[in-house]
Each structure stands twice: as C-alpha cells, then as structure tokens.
Amino acid sequence: MTPRHVTLLGMSQVFSSYGVTPYELSLIDNRYFATHPVGIYTSLSGKTFSKNEQLDILDTVQGTYFLMLVICQSIHIWVCSTATTSIYSHGIFKNKVTVAGVLAALTMACVIVYVPPLRPIFSSGTDDNVPVRVLVGSLACFVFLWSWSEMRKFFIRNYPKNKYVNRFLKL
C-alpha cells in the first residue's frame, strides 16, 4: 500500500459518505461527477444528485485527495529517508531543509483546501468534514508506512545474509 492507494481509499470514503458506494463508482462513466456533469445522477440506492451537488462532491473529493497526498508524501519522506537505519537512530529533524520543505508544502496545501476564497479557484472542497477524512486516512498511511519500513529495516540490519531478506526486502 502506497500513499496513492491511501488517497484513493480516502476518495472512495468521501463518495461513500454521500451515498455513492465504491462499487457504484466503478459503474459511473465520466459524464457524472465531472467538471461539467450532464444532468441529475441517481445512485443505486435511489438518491439523486443535481449538477451543483455533483460539483460540490467532486470539489470535496479533490480537496481531500490533494491534502491526503501531500500529508502522506510528507510522512513518506521521513519514513523512507534511509535504507537500513531506523528513524529513531537517524533522527527526524536533522535535515533543516527537509523540515522547511515539508512545513511549506503542508502550509500551502492547507491554504489551498481550507481558505474559502481559494476553494473555487482550485476546486478544493466545500465540505466541512474534510479534516476528519484527511486525518484518518493520513494516520492509516503513517501507521502502514512506518510499520513496513521499520520492519524491513530491522530484517535488513539483523539478517543481511538471509536469502529471503535479500530477495524480498532489499531495494
């Protein structure tokens, strides 16, 4: 599972919160929930969405996806910064440029998604539940990436000659 997968799960969760299931998403063609929806969409459960509602949902999905991607990549830069050294012994805040870059990226992403005058320009969300979705998805990304990375580094450090470690865990 990569940050991209986590953000796609977040996107599916946003649609689900409006009553559009992931299964249904696979059936929808590109005429609905697009920049110019063709008309009223009726979900499999019978719920209808006007053109404006479709655009609002699409904006929320795009804002959630964008913010989750930035947060997951910010996590990824530290978790995957070394091939064999644990994050605990390497240190998170040693590289000042990385810290500044991550803070700048997170700040810009939050401004794009949460500042109301910028929302229409970037099509970045109208739903007030974006923070909850983003935090839950990003937490899942962090837990998975951190666990996998630390486990992989542990085996590479402690069993460098093992054929399974060399075959499946080394980069």
Secondary structure, DSSP 8 states (H G I E B T S, - for coil): --HHHHHHHHHHHHHHHTT--HHHHHH--TTSSSSS--S-EE-TTS-EE-HHHHHHHHHHHHHHHHHHHHHHHHHHHHHTS-SSS-HHHH-SSS-HHHHHHHHHHHHHHHHHHH-GGGHHHHT----TTHHHHHHHHHHHHHHHHHHHHHHHHHHHHH-TT-HHIIIII--
